[in-house]
Amino acid sequence: MELTVITLDAADPAQVRTADNARLVDLLWTSAVRGERLEHISVQAGRPGRLHLGMFIAATGEGSTRSTALAICRRALAMSPLPGGWRIAAAPPLIQPLCHDLPSMTQEEHP
């Protein structure tokens, strides 16, 4: 299972409602298809008008989990636009590490 983080921005933060988080999670589950192997979704509010989606997807080896997460988000936003005009802020990194306390290593330091 891999974690991909997708950041959403609201075009109009004044229109954002607290209930959008739960509705967005419902839309994401509805938008995922069986073969995409979505396992868990978390939503964390950032600055006003910004949400961070943590999407845990079982790796299949057939494509990147990042591509799958982006596809699910695009379908969800197209199915039912939320107040505020949510949109994908930027392409996320391929995989977010689950342990943030570990020191980072350069390629030369890696055994």
Jmol script that loads the backbone (N, CA, C; Angstrom):
load data "model"
ATOM      1  N   MET A   1       0.863  -1.168   0.000  1.00  0.00           N
ATOM      2  CA  MET A   1       0.000   0.000   0.000  1.00  0.00           C
ATOM      3  C   MET A   1       0.903   1.223   0.000  1.00  0.00           C
ATOM      4  N   GLU A   2       0.566   2.192  -0.829  1.00  0.00           N
ATOM      5  CA  GLU A   2       1.335   3.424  -0.929  1.00  0.00           C
ATOM      6  C   GLU A   2       0.440   4.625  -0.655  1.00  0.00           C
ATOM      7  N   LEU A   3       1.044   5.641  -0.044  1.00  0.00           N
ATOM      8  CA  LEU A   3       0.338   6.882   0.251  1.00  0.00           C
ATOM      9  C   LEU A   3       0.701   7.917  -0.795  1.00  0.00           C
ATOM     10  N   THR A   4      -0.308   8.505  -1.406  1.00  0.00           N
ATOM     11  CA  THR A   4      -0.119   9.633  -2.306  1.00  0.00           C
ATOM     12  C   THR A   4      -0.890  10.802  -1.728  1.00  0.00           C
ATOM     13  N   VAL A   5      -0.271  11.965  -1.683  1.00  0.00           N
ATOM     14  CA  VAL A   5      -0.922  13.163  -1.176  1.00  0.00           C
ATOM     15  C   VAL A   5      -1.300  14.056  -2.346  1.00  0.00           C
ATOM     16  N   ILE A   6      -2.562  14.417  -2.394  1.00  0.00           N
ATOM     17  CA  ILE A   6      -3.084  15.328  -3.409  1.00  0.00           C
ATOM     18  C   ILE A   6      -3.542  16.581  -2.671  1.00  0.00           C
ATOM     19  N   THR A   7      -3.152  17.742  -3.148  1.00  0.00           N
ATOM     20  CA  THR A   7      -3.575  19.003  -2.538  1.00  0.00           C
ATOM     21  C   THR A   7      -4.615  19.650  -3.438  1.00  0.00           C
ATOM     22  N   LEU A   8      -5.715  20.065  -2.816  1.00  0.00           N
ATOM     23  CA  LEU A   8      -6.773  20.766  -3.526  1.00  0.00           C
ATOM     24  C   LEU A   8      -6.833  22.207  -3.045  1.00  0.00           C
ATOM     25  N   ASP A   9      -7.073  23.110  -3.972  1.00  0.00           N
ATOM     26  CA  ASP A   9      -7.273  24.523  -3.660  1.00  0.00           C
ATOM     27  C   ASP A   9      -8.682  24.914  -4.078  1.00  0.00           C
ATOM     28  N   ALA A  10      -9.281  25.810  -3.318  1.00  0.00           N
ATOM     29  CA  ALA A  10     -10.596  26.344  -3.675  1.00  0.00           C
ATOM     30  C   ALA A  10     -10.398  27.614  -4.487  1.00  0.00           C
ATOM     31  N   ALA A  11     -11.094  27.714  -5.599  1.00  0.00           N
ATOM     32  CA  ALA A  11     -11.033  28.931  -6.408  1.00  0.00           C
ATOM     33  C   ALA A  11     -11.625  30.101  -5.637  1.00  0.00           C
ATOM     34  N   ASP A  12     -12.627  29.812  -4.807  1.00  0.00           N
ATOM     35  CA  ASP A  12     -13.278  30.847  -4.000  1.00  0.00           C
ATOM     36  C   ASP A  12     -13.361  30.374  -2.556  1.00  0.00           C
ATOM     37  N   PRO A  13     -12.312  30.623  -1.738  1.00  0.00           N
ATOM     38  CA  PRO A  13     -12.312  30.148  -0.351  1.00  0.00           C
ATOM     39  C   PRO A  13     -13.502  30.626   0.471  1.00  0.00           C
ATOM     40  N   ALA A  14     -14.115  31.723   0.102  1.00  0.00           N
ATOM     41  CA  ALA A  14     -15.278  32.236   0.849  1.00  0.00           C
ATOM     42  C   ALA A  14     -16.477  31.287   0.735  1.00  0.00           C
ATOM     43  N   GLN A  15     -16.512  30.463  -0.297  1.00  0.00           N
ATOM     44  CA  GLN A  15     -17.625  29.535  -0.508  1.00  0.00           C
ATOM     45  C   GLN A  15     -17.414  28.174   0.161  1.00  0.00           C
ATOM     46  N   VAL A  16     -16.234  27.948   0.737  1.00  0.00           N
ATOM     47  CA  VAL A  16     -15.895  26.659   1.328  1.00  0.00           C
ATOM     48  C   VAL A  16     -16.702  26.435   2.605  1.00  0.00           C
ATOM     49  N   ARG A  17     -17.188  25.203   2.756  1.00  0.00           N
ATOM     50  CA  ARG A  17     -17.952  24.813   3.937  1.00  0.00           C
ATOM     51  C   ARG A  17     -17.246  23.646   4.617  1.00  0.00           C
ATOM     52  N   THR A  18     -17.366  23.556   5.920  1.00  0.00           N
ATOM     53  CA  THR A  18     -16.747  22.465   6.679  1.00  0.00           C
ATOM     54  C   THR A  18     -17.254  21.114   6.190  1.00  0.00           C
ATOM     55  N   ALA A  19     -18.499  21.028   5.809  1.00  0.00           N
ATOM     56  CA  ALA A  19     -19.079  19.763   5.351  1.00  0.00           C
ATOM     57  C   ALA A  19     -18.480  19.294   4.035  1.00  0.00           C
ATOM     58  N   ASP A  20     -17.741  20.151   3.340  1.00  0.00           N
ATOM     59  CA  ASP A  20     -17.134  19.744   2.073  1.00  0.00           C
ATOM     60  C   ASP A  20     -16.178  18.568   2.259  1.00  0.00           C
ATOM     61  N   ASN A  21     -15.495  18.480   3.400  1.00  0.00           N
ATOM     62  CA  ASN A  21     -14.546  17.392   3.630  1.00  0.00           C
ATOM     63  C   ASN A  21     -15.225  16.034   3.537  1.00  0.00           C
ATOM     64  N   ALA A  22     -16.311  15.846   4.271  1.00  0.00           N
ATOM     65  CA  ALA A  22     -17.022  14.572   4.263  1.00  0.00           C
ATOM     66  C   ALA A  22     -17.619  14.292   2.896  1.00  0.00           C
ATOM     67  N   ARG A  23     -18.152  15.297   2.262  1.00  0.00           N
ATOM     68  CA  ARG A  23     -18.736  15.114   0.930  1.00  0.00           C
ATOM     69  C   ARG A  23     -17.656  14.737  -0.079  1.00  0.00           C
ATOM     70  N   LEU A  24     -16.501  15.353   0.046  1.00  0.00           N
ATOM     71  CA  LEU A  24     -15.399  15.044  -0.855  1.00  0.00           C
ATOM     72  C   LEU A  24     -14.948  13.597  -0.692  1.00  0.00           C
ATOM     73  N   VAL A  25     -14.838  13.129   0.546  1.00  0.00           N
ATOM     74  CA  VAL A  25     -14.460  11.736   0.780  1.00  0.00           C
ATOM     75  C   VAL A  25     -15.490  10.803   0.140  1.00  0.00           C
ATOM     76  N   ASP A  26     -16.769  11.098   0.299  1.00  0.00           N
ATOM     77  CA  ASP A  26     -17.817  10.285  -0.328  1.00  0.00           C
ATOM     78  C   ASP A  26     -17.671  10.283  -1.849  1.00  0.00           C
ATOM     79  N   LEU A  27     -17.398  11.452  -2.428  1.00  0.00           N
ATOM     80  CA  LEU A  27     -17.215  11.541  -3.877  1.00  0.00           C
ATOM     81  C   LEU A  27     -16.012  10.724  -4.346  1.00  0.00           C
ATOM     82  N   LEU A  28     -14.930  10.769  -3.585  1.00  0.00           N
ATOM     83  CA  LEU A  28     -13.739  10.006  -3.954  1.00  0.00           C
ATOM     84  C   LEU A  28     -14.018   8.509  -3.938  1.00  0.00           C
ATOM     85  N   TRP A  29     -14.716   8.036  -2.899  1.00  0.00           N
ATOM     86  CA  TRP A  29     -15.054   6.603  -2.849  1.00  0.00           C
ATOM     87  C   TRP A  29     -15.964   6.219  -4.013  1.00  0.00           C
ATOM     88  N   THR A  30     -16.907   7.069  -4.329  1.00  0.00           N
ATOM     89  CA  THR A  30     -17.829   6.797  -5.428  1.00  0.00           C
ATOM     90  C   THR A  30     -17.105   6.794  -6.770  1.00  0.00           C
ATOM     91  N   SER A  31     -16.078   7.617  -6.898  1.00  0.00           N
ATOM     92  CA  SER A  31     -15.341   7.750  -8.153  1.00  0.00           C
ATOM     93  C   SER A  31     -14.345   6.632  -8.394  1.00  0.00           C
ATOM     94  N   ALA A  32     -13.926   5.957  -7.353  1.00  0.00           N
ATOM     95  CA  ALA A  32     -12.937   4.887  -7.504  1.00  0.00           C
ATOM     96  C   ALA A  32     -13.600   3.635  -8.072  1.00  0.00           C
ATOM     97  N   VAL A  33     -12.892   2.981  -8.952  1.00  0.00           N
ATOM     98  CA  VAL A  33     -13.381   1.720  -9.502  1.00  0.00           C
ATOM     99  C   VAL A  33     -12.593   0.577  -8.861  1.00  0.00           C
ATOM    100  N   ARG A  34     -13.162  -0.594  -8.889  1.00  0.00           N
ATOM    101  CA  ARG A  34     -12.612  -1.754  -8.185  1.00  0.00           C
ATOM    102  C   ARG A  34     -11.129  -1.986  -8.500  1.00  0.00           C
ATOM    103  N   GLY A  35     -10.735  -1.942  -9.714  1.00  0.00           N
ATOM    104  CA  GLY A  35      -9.360  -2.235 -10.106  1.00  0.00           C
ATOM    105  C   GLY A  35      -8.338  -1.216  -9.623  1.00  0.00           C
ATOM    106  N   GLU A  36      -8.806  -0.067  -9.131  1.00  0.00           N
ATOM    107  CA  GLU A  36      -7.868   0.958  -8.667  1.00  0.00           C
ATOM    108  C   GLU A  36      -7.342   0.686  -7.254  1.00  0.00           C
ATOM    109  N   ARG A  37      -7.995  -0.171  -6.526  1.00  0.00           N
ATOM    110  CA  ARG A  37      -7.535  -0.671  -5.227  1.00  0.00           C
ATOM    111  C   ARG A  37      -7.325   0.420  -4.182  1.00  0.00           C
ATOM    112  N   LEU A  38      -8.240   1.386  -4.162  1.00  0.00           N
ATOM    113  CA  LEU A  38      -8.231   2.420  -3.134  1.00  0.00           C
ATOM    114  C   LEU A  38      -8.588   1.760  -1.803  1.00  0.00           C
ATOM    115  N   GLU A  39      -7.786   2.033  -0.762  1.00  0.00           N
ATOM    116  CA  GLU A  39      -8.007   1.387   0.531  1.00  0.00           C
ATOM    117  C   GLU A  39      -8.394   2.352   1.647  1.00  0.00           C
ATOM    118  N   HIS A  40      -7.925   3.583   1.596  1.00  0.00           N
ATOM    119  CA  HIS A  40      -8.206   4.523   2.679  1.00  0.00           C
ATOM    120  C   HIS A  40      -8.016   5.947   2.169  1.00  0.00           C
ATOM    121  N   ILE A  41      -8.825   6.867   2.700  1.00  0.00           N
ATOM    122  CA  ILE A  41      -8.719   8.290   2.355  1.00  0.00           C
ATOM    123  C   ILE A  41      -8.717   9.093   3.649  1.00  0.00           C
ATOM    124  N   SER A  42      -7.814  10.039   3.740  1.00  0.00           N
ATOM    125  CA  SER A  42      -7.854  10.980   4.859  1.00  0.00           C
ATOM    126  C   SER A  42      -7.824  12.390   4.281  1.00  0.00           C
ATOM    127  N   VAL A  43      -8.443  13.313   5.003  1.00  0.00           N
ATOM    128  CA  VAL A  43      -8.491  14.714   4.582  1.00  0.00           C
ATOM    129  C   VAL A  43      -7.969  15.571   5.716  1.00  0.00           C
ATOM    130  N   GLN A  44      -7.067  16.451   5.378  1.00  0.00           N
ATOM    131  CA  GLN A  44      -6.527  17.383   6.368  1.00  0.00           C
ATOM    132  C   GLN A  44      -6.643  18.788   5.792  1.00  0.00           C
ATOM    133  N   ALA A  45      -7.225  19.680   6.577  1.00  0.00           N
ATOM    134  CA  ALA A  45      -7.353  21.069   6.140  1.00  0.00           C
ATOM    135  C   ALA A  45      -6.008  21.756   6.286  1.00  0.00           C
ATOM    136  N   GLY A  46      -5.651  22.518   5.266  1.00  0.00           N
ATOM    137  CA  GLY A  46      -4.448  23.340   5.319  1.00  0.00           C
ATOM    138  C   GLY A  46      -4.870  24.763   5.615  1.00  0.00           C
ATOM    139  N   ARG A  47      -4.231  25.703   4.980  1.00  0.00           N
ATOM    140  CA  ARG A  47      -4.657  27.092   5.125  1.00  0.00           C
ATOM    141  C   ARG A  47      -6.082  27.201   4.591  1.00  0.00           C
ATOM    142  N   PRO A  48      -6.799  28.279   4.884  1.00  0.00           N
ATOM    143  CA  PRO A  48      -8.171  28.396   4.375  1.00  0.00           C
ATOM    144  C   PRO A  48      -8.219  28.206   2.857  1.00  0.00           C
ATOM    145  N   GLY A  49      -9.144  27.359   2.437  1.00  0.00           N
ATOM    146  CA  GLY A  49      -9.297  27.102   1.008  1.00  0.00           C
ATOM    147  C   GLY A  49      -8.321  26.081   0.468  1.00  0.00           C
ATOM    148  N   ARG A  50      -7.718  25.276   1.334  1.00  0.00           N
ATOM    149  CA  ARG A  50      -6.770  24.247   0.884  1.00  0.00           C
ATOM    150  C   ARG A  50      -7.006  22.960   1.671  1.00  0.00           C
ATOM    151  N   LEU A  51      -7.068  21.847   0.963  1.00  0.00           N
ATOM    152  CA  LEU A  51      -7.214  20.526   1.569  1.00  0.00           C
ATOM    153  C   LEU A  51      -6.093  19.619   1.084  1.00  0.00           C
ATOM    154  N   HIS A  52      -5.620  18.758   1.974  1.00  0.00           N
ATOM    155  CA  HIS A  52      -4.630  17.752   1.613  1.00  0.00           C
ATOM    156  C   HIS A  52      -5.308  16.390   1.733  1.00  0.00           C
ATOM    157  N   LEU A  53      -5.340  15.654   0.638  1.00  0.00           N
ATOM    158  CA  LEU A  53      -5.941  14.330   0.623  1.00  0.00           C
ATOM    159  C   LEU A  53      -4.836  13.291   0.716  1.00  0.00           C
ATOM    160  N   GLY A  54      -4.939  12.404   1.659  1.00  0.00           N
ATOM    161  CA  GLY A  54      -4.038  11.260   1.744  1.00  0.00           C
ATOM    162  C   GLY A  54      -4.779  10.061   1.195  1.00  0.00           C
ATOM    163  N   MET A  55      -4.298   9.527   0.090  1.00  0.00           N
ATOM    164  CA  MET A  55      -4.974   8.398  -0.543  1.00  0.00           C
ATOM    165  C   MET A  55      -4.054   7.182  -0.507  1.00  0.00           C
ATOM    166  N   PHE A  56      -4.493   6.159   0.221  1.00  0.00           N
ATOM    167  CA  PHE A  56      -3.732   4.920   0.327  1.00  0.00           C
ATOM    168  C   PHE A  56      -4.263   3.963  -0.738  1.00  0.00           C
ATOM    169  N   ILE A  57      -3.365   3.536  -1.599  1.00  0.00           N
ATOM    170  CA  ILE A  57      -3.750   2.671  -2.710  1.00  0.00           C
ATOM    171  C   ILE A  57      -2.811   1.467  -2.729  1.00  0.00           C
ATOM    172  N   ALA A  58      -3.373   0.283  -2.897  1.00  0.00           N
ATOM    173  CA  ALA A  58      -2.557  -0.925  -3.000  1.00  0.00           C
ATOM    174  C   ALA A  58      -1.832  -0.900  -4.336  1.00  0.00           C
ATOM    175  N   ALA A  59      -0.522  -1.050  -4.287  1.00  0.00           N
ATOM    176  CA  ALA A  59       0.277  -1.043  -5.509  1.00  0.00           C
ATOM    177  C   ALA A  59      -0.009  -2.310  -6.306  1.00  0.00           C
ATOM    178  N   THR A  60      -0.150  -2.153  -7.607  1.00  0.00           N
ATOM    179  CA  THR A  60      -0.426  -3.296  -8.474  1.00  0.00           C
ATOM    180  C   THR A  60       0.746  -3.625  -9.376  1.00  0.00           C
ATOM    181  N   GLY A  61       1.677  -2.721  -9.497  1.00  0.00           N
ATOM    182  CA  GLY A  61       2.801  -2.937 -10.394  1.00  0.00           C
ATOM    183  C   GLY A  61       2.477  -2.587 -11.836  1.00  0.00           C
ATOM    184  N   GLU A  62       1.220  -2.269 -12.127  1.00  0.00           N
ATOM    185  CA  GLU A  62       0.804  -1.972 -13.499  1.00  0.00           C
ATOM    186  C   GLU A  62       0.821  -0.479 -13.809  1.00  0.00           C
ATOM    187  N   GLY A  63       0.915   0.342 -12.820  1.00  0.00           N
ATOM    188  CA  GLY A  63       0.913   1.783 -13.016  1.00  0.00           C
ATOM    189  C   GLY A  63       1.218   2.434 -11.691  1.00  0.00           C
ATOM    190  N   SER A  64       1.428   3.712 -11.710  1.00  0.00           N
ATOM    191  CA  SER A  64       1.764   4.367 -10.450  1.00  0.00           C
ATOM    192  C   SER A  64       0.514   4.662  -9.636  1.00  0.00           C
ATOM    193  N   THR A  65       0.670   4.597  -8.333  1.00  0.00           N
ATOM    194  CA  THR A  65      -0.441   4.947  -7.456  1.00  0.00           C
ATOM    195  C   THR A  65      -0.749   6.432  -7.583  1.00  0.00           C
ATOM    196  N   ARG A  66       0.243   7.241  -7.928  1.00  0.00           N
ATOM    197  CA  ARG A  66       0.039   8.674  -8.144  1.00  0.00           C
ATOM    198  C   ARG A  66      -0.952   8.907  -9.291  1.00  0.00           C
ATOM    199  N   SER A  67      -0.759   8.209 -10.380  1.00  0.00           N
ATOM    200  CA  SER A  67      -1.677   8.340 -11.522  1.00  0.00           C
ATOM    201  C   SER A  67      -3.083   7.914 -11.147  1.00  0.00           C
ATOM    202  N   THR A  68      -3.177   6.855 -10.372  1.00  0.00           N
ATOM    203  CA  THR A  68      -4.485   6.366  -9.936  1.00  0.00           C
ATOM    204  C   THR A  68      -5.165   7.390  -9.042  1.00  0.00           C
ATOM    205  N   ALA A  69      -4.435   7.937  -8.071  1.00  0.00           N
ATOM    206  CA  ALA A  69      -5.006   8.932  -7.159  1.00  0.00           C
ATOM    207  C   ALA A  69      -5.475  10.164  -7.916  1.00  0.00           C
ATOM    208  N   LEU A  70      -4.675  10.632  -8.857  1.00  0.00           N
ATOM    209  CA  LEU A  70      -5.071  11.802  -9.652  1.00  0.00           C
ATOM    210  C   LEU A  70      -6.318  11.515 -10.487  1.00  0.00           C
ATOM    211  N   ALA A  71      -6.392  10.329 -11.064  1.00  0.00           N
ATOM    212  CA  ALA A  71      -7.563   9.967 -11.873  1.00  0.00           C
ATOM    213  C   ALA A  71      -8.830   9.937 -11.015  1.00  0.00           C
ATOM    214  N   ILE A  72      -8.730   9.370  -9.818  1.00  0.00           N
ATOM    215  CA  ILE A  72      -9.881   9.319  -8.918  1.00  0.00           C
ATOM    216  C   ILE A  72     -10.319  10.737  -8.553  1.00  0.00           C
ATOM    217  N   CYS A  73      -9.360  11.601  -8.224  1.00  0.00           N
ATOM    218  CA  CYS A  73      -9.686  12.997  -7.864  1.00  0.00           C
ATOM    219  C   CYS A  73     -10.352  13.735  -9.023  1.00  0.00           C
ATOM    220  N   ARG A  74      -9.809  13.576 -10.210  1.00  0.00           N
ATOM    221  CA  ARG A  74     -10.390  14.266 -11.377  1.00  0.00           C
ATOM    222  C   ARG A  74     -11.826  13.820 -11.615  1.00  0.00           C
ATOM    223  N   ARG A  75     -12.084  12.506 -11.519  1.00  0.00           N
ATOM    224  CA  ARG A  75     -13.453  12.017 -11.708  1.00  0.00           C
ATOM    225  C   ARG A  75     -14.377  12.554 -10.627  1.00  0.00           C
ATOM    226  N   ALA A  76     -13.907  12.566  -9.387  1.00  0.00           N
ATOM    227  CA  ALA A  76     -14.744  13.046  -8.278  1.00  0.00           C
ATOM    228  C   ALA A  76     -15.113  14.507  -8.468  1.00  0.00           C
ATOM    229  N   LEU A  77     -14.148  15.335  -8.820  1.00  0.00           N
ATOM    230  CA  LEU A  77     -14.421  16.762  -8.997  1.00  0.00           C
ATOM    231  C   LEU A  77     -15.316  17.021 -10.206  1.00  0.00           C
ATOM    232  N   ALA A  78     -15.207  16.185 -11.227  1.00  0.00           N
ATOM    233  CA  ALA A  78     -16.056  16.332 -12.416  1.00  0.00           C
ATOM    234  C   ALA A  78     -17.484  15.859 -12.152  1.00  0.00           C
ATOM    235  N   MET A  79     -17.642  14.859 -11.272  1.00  0.00           N
ATOM    236  CA  MET A  79     -18.968  14.299 -10.982  1.00  0.00           C
ATOM    237  C   MET A  79     -19.872  15.296 -10.278  1.00  0.00           C
ATOM    238  N   SER A  80     -19.312  15.987  -9.312  1.00  0.00           N
ATOM    239  CA  SER A  80     -20.143  16.865  -8.502  1.00  0.00           C
ATOM    240  C   SER A  80     -19.289  17.991  -7.943  1.00  0.00           C
ATOM    241  N   PRO A  81     -19.185  19.074  -8.662  1.00  0.00           N
ATOM    242  CA  PRO A  81     -18.370  20.187  -8.161  1.00  0.00           C
ATOM    243  C   PRO A  81     -18.869  20.670  -6.804  1.00  0.00           C
ATOM    244  N   LEU A  82     -17.937  20.868  -5.889  1.00  0.00           N
ATOM    245  CA  LEU A  82     -18.267  21.352  -4.553  1.00  0.00           C
ATOM    246  C   LEU A  82     -18.262  22.869  -4.533  1.00  0.00           C
ATOM    247  N   PRO A  83     -19.021  23.491  -3.649  1.00  0.00           N
ATOM    248  CA  PRO A  83     -18.961  24.947  -3.527  1.00  0.00           C
ATOM    249  C   PRO A  83     -17.519  25.381  -3.270  1.00  0.00           C
ATOM    250  N   GLY A  84     -17.122  26.450  -3.870  1.00  0.00           N
ATOM    251  CA  GLY A  84     -15.759  26.937  -3.711  1.00  0.00           C
ATOM    252  C   GLY A  84     -14.897  26.645  -4.923  1.00  0.00           C
ATOM    253  N   GLY A  85     -15.374  25.782  -5.829  1.00  0.00           N
ATOM    254  CA  GLY A  85     -14.617  25.492  -7.033  1.00  0.00           C
ATOM    255  C   GLY A  85     -13.300  24.779  -6.773  1.00  0.00           C
ATOM    256  N   TRP A  86     -13.333  23.661  -6.063  1.00  0.00           N
ATOM    257  CA  TRP A  86     -12.122  22.914  -5.738  1.00  0.00           C
ATOM    258  C   TRP A  86     -11.436  22.417  -7.002  1.00  0.00           C
ATOM    259  N   ARG A  87     -10.107  22.459  -6.974  1.00  0.00           N
ATOM    260  CA  ARG A  87      -9.303  21.973  -8.100  1.00  0.00           C
ATOM    261  C   ARG A  87      -7.991  21.415  -7.558  1.00  0.00           C
ATOM    262  N   ILE A  88      -7.378  20.544  -8.328  1.00  0.00           N
ATOM    263  CA  ILE A  88      -6.101  19.962  -7.938  1.00  0.00           C
ATOM    264  C   ILE A  88      -5.048  21.056  -8.025  1.00  0.00           C
ATOM    265  N   ALA A  89      -4.316  21.255  -6.923  1.00  0.00           N
ATOM    266  CA  ALA A  89      -3.355  22.357  -6.832  1.00  0.00           C
ATOM    267  C   ALA A  89      -2.112  22.103  -7.666  1.00  0.00           C
ATOM    268  N   ALA A  90      -1.540  20.941  -7.556  1.00  0.00           N
ATOM    269  CA  ALA A  90      -0.313  20.614  -8.282  1.00  0.00           C
ATOM    270  C   ALA A  90      -0.132  19.110  -8.248  1.00  0.00           C
ATOM    271  N   ALA A  91       0.640  18.614  -9.152  1.00  0.00           N
ATOM    272  CA  ALA A  91       0.919  17.184  -9.157  1.00  0.00           C
ATOM    273  C   ALA A  91       1.748  16.841  -7.926  1.00  0.00           C
ATOM    274  N   PRO A  92       1.336  15.823  -7.176  1.00  0.00           N
ATOM    275  CA  PRO A  92       2.065  15.451  -5.961  1.00  0.00           C
ATOM    276  C   PRO A  92       3.307  14.640  -6.295  1.00  0.00           C
ATOM    277  N   PRO A  93       4.197  14.473  -5.316  1.00  0.00           N
ATOM    278  CA  PRO A  93       5.315  13.560  -5.517  1.00  0.00           C
ATOM    279  C   PRO A  93       4.792  12.141  -5.709  1.00  0.00           C
ATOM    280  N   LEU A  94       5.594  11.276  -6.239  1.00  0.00           N
ATOM    281  CA  LEU A  94       5.143   9.906  -6.491  1.00  0.00           C
ATOM    282  C   LEU A  94       4.669   9.210  -5.223  1.00  0.00           C
ATOM    283  N   ILE A  95       5.466   9.260  -4.174  1.00  0.00           N
ATOM    284  CA  ILE A  95       5.110   8.583  -2.933  1.00  0.00           C
ATOM    285  C   ILE A  95       5.543   9.467  -1.777  1.00  0.00           C
ATOM    286  N   GLN A  96       4.687   9.602  -0.785  1.00  0.00           N
ATOM    287  CA  GLN A  96       5.034  10.330   0.430  1.00  0.00           C
ATOM    288  C   GLN A  96       5.523   9.308   1.451  1.00  0.00           C
ATOM    289  N   PRO A  97       6.663   9.547   2.100  1.00  0.00           N
ATOM    290  CA  PRO A  97       7.130   8.595   3.123  1.00  0.00           C
ATOM    291  C   PRO A  97       6.174   8.582   4.314  1.00  0.00           C
ATOM    292  N   LEU A  98       5.986   7.411   4.888  1.00  0.00           N
ATOM    293  CA  LEU A  98       5.102   7.280   6.041  1.00  0.00           C
ATOM    294  C   LEU A  98       5.812   7.686   7.322  1.00  0.00           C
ATOM    295  N   CYS A  99       7.131   7.616   7.371  1.00  0.00           N
ATOM    296  CA  CYS A  99       7.900   7.957   8.562  1.00  0.00           C
ATOM    297  C   CYS A  99       8.648   9.256   8.305  1.00  0.00           C
ATOM    298  N   HIS A 100       8.183  10.333   8.887  1.00  0.00           N
ATOM    299  CA  HIS A 100       8.809  11.634   8.680  1.00  0.00           C
ATOM    300  C   HIS A 100       9.988  11.855   9.618  1.00  0.00           C
ATOM    301  N   ASP A 101      10.177  10.990  10.613  1.00  0.00           N
ATOM    302  CA  ASP A 101      11.244  11.175  11.590  1.00  0.00           C
ATOM    303  C   ASP A 101      12.576  10.604  11.128  1.00  0.00           C
ATOM    304  N   LEU A 102      12.574   9.849  10.048  1.00  0.00           N
ATOM    305  CA  LEU A 102      13.803   9.249   9.585  1.00  0.00           C
ATOM    306  C   LEU A 102      14.662  10.282   8.878  1.00  0.00           C
ATOM    307  N   PRO A 103      15.991  10.226   9.089  1.00  0.00           N
ATOM    308  CA  PRO A 103      16.851  11.179   8.393  1.00  0.00           C
ATOM    309  C   PRO A 103      16.847  10.887   6.898  1.00  0.00           C
ATOM    310  N   SER A 104      16.962  11.924   6.108  1.00  0.00           N
ATOM    311  CA  SER A 104      17.009  11.725   4.662  1.00  0.00           C
ATOM    312  C   SER A 104      18.412  11.339   4.263  1.00  0.00           C
ATOM    313  N   MET A 105      18.534  10.575   3.201  1.00  0.00           N
ATOM    314  CA  MET A 105      19.828  10.129   2.702  1.00  0.00           C
ATOM    315  C   MET A 105      19.965  10.519   1.245  1.00  0.00           C
ATOM    316  N   THR A 106      21.155  10.903   0.894  1.00  0.00           N
ATOM    317  CA  THR A 106      21.435  11.130  -0.520  1.00  0.00           C
ATOM    318  C   THR A 106      21.711   9.784  -1.166  1.00  0.00           C
ATOM    319  N   GLN A 107      21.733   9.737  -2.467  1.00  0.00           N
ATOM    320  CA  GLN A 107      22.003   8.489  -3.164  1.00  0.00           C
ATOM    321  C   GLN A 107      23.381   7.944  -2.786  1.00  0.00           C
ATOM    322  N   GLU A 108      24.367   8.841  -2.572  1.00  0.00           N
ATOM    323  CA  GLU A 108      25.711   8.408  -2.218  1.00  0.00           C
ATOM    324  C   GLU A 108      25.756   7.780  -0.823  1.00  0.00           C
ATOM    325  N   GLU A 109      24.899   8.231   0.095  1.00  0.00           N
ATOM    326  CA  GLU A 109      24.893   7.712   1.456  1.00  0.00           C
ATOM    327  C   GLU A 109      24.125   6.396   1.583  1.00  0.00           C
ATOM    328  N   HIS A 110      23.244   6.126   0.652  1.00  0.00           N
ATOM    329  CA  HIS A 110      22.415   4.930   0.715  1.00  0.00           C
ATOM    330  C   HIS A 110      23.291   3.698   0.508  1.00  0.00           C
ATOM    331  N   PRO A 111      23.181   2.714   1.416  1.00  0.00           N
ATOM    332  CA  PRO A 111      24.029   1.501   1.286  1.00  0.00           C
ATOM    333  C   PRO A 111      23.683   0.681   0.066  1.00  0.00           C
TER     334      PRO A 111
END
end "model"
wireframe off; spacefill off
backbone 0.3
color backbone group
